[in-house]
Amino acid sequence: MSHKFKIGQQVRQLGVSYAGGKSIVDGLFEIVRLMPDDRSGEPTYRIRSAGGERAVREGELTRAS
């Protein structure tokens, strides 16, 4: 698959929650690296915010408005 987002693009990570039901991810992130597809064939990315950097799957992201 090809990547939907580009380096430098602003995105939001879709809500990730824990047992209490509270969202533990919120805010804007910037795409900093396009990574190879994961085992299922889904593109992955490195994203960064003021809180740090992480790896995510494309299905976990949405365009920032």
SULNORCOR-V774484 format. One record per residue. N is the residue number from 1. RES is the residue in one letter. SS is DSSP state (~ for helix, > for strand, _ for the rest). OMEGA is omega in degrees with one decimal (* if undefined). D_LAST is the distance of its C-alpha to the last C-alpha in Angstrom with 2 decimals. Layout:
[[N;RES;SS;OMEGA;D_LAST] [N;RES;SS;OMEGA;D_LAST]]
//
This chain:
[[1;M;_;174.5;24.35] [2;S;_;-178.1;22.12] [3;H;_;-179.7;18.93] [4;K;_;-177.3;15.63] [5;F;_;-177.5;13.73] [6;K;_;176.8;15.26] [7;I;_;-179.7;16.56] [8;G;_;-178.8;14.52] [9;Q;_;177.1;11.09] [10;Q;>;-179.2;8.59] [11;V;>;170.9;8.24] [12;R;>;174.4;8.91] [13;Q;>;179.8;12.43] [14;L;_;-174.2;13.28] [15;G;_;173.8;15.67] [16;V;_;-177.0;19.03] [17;S;>;175.8;21.81] [18;Y;_;-172.6;25.49] [19;A;_;-179.4;28.49] [20;G;_;177.8;27.69] [21;G;_;179.6;24.51] [22;K;_;176.8;22.38] [23;S;>;178.5;19.15] [24;I;_;177.5;20.01] [25;V;_;177.3;16.68] [26;D;_;176.6;13.71] [27;G;_;-177.9;11.43] [28;L;>;175.7;9.79] [29;F;>;175.6;11.94] [30;E;>;175.0;12.91] [31;I;>;179.6;14.78] [32;V;>;178.4;18.29] [33;R;>;172.1;20.51] [34;L;>;-177.5;20.83] [35;M;>;178.5;23.54] [36;P;_;175.8;25.97] [37;D;_;176.3;25.47] [38;D;_;-176.5;26.68] [39;R;_;-179.7;29.87] [40;S;_;-179.9;28.31] [41;G;_;-179.6;26.88] [42;E;_;178.0;23.20] [43;P;_;177.7;21.49] [44;T;>;-174.4;20.82] [45;Y;>;164.3;19.02] [46;R;>;178.0;19.59] [47;I;>;-177.1;16.61] [48;R;>;172.5;17.07] [49;S;>;177.1;16.07] [50;A;_;-178.4;18.43] [51;G;_;179.2;20.10] [52;G;>;-175.6;21.12] [53;E;>;179.8;20.69] [54;R;>;174.9;20.93] [55;A;>;-180.0;21.25] [56;V;>;174.2;19.18] [57;R;>;-178.9;19.39] [58;E;~;-179.4;16.86] [59;G;~;179.0;16.96] [60;E;~;-174.5;15.74] [61;L;>;172.0;12.31] [62;T;>;178.2;9.05] [63;R;>;174.5;6.28] [64;A;_;-179.6;3.78] [65;S;_;*;0.00]]
//
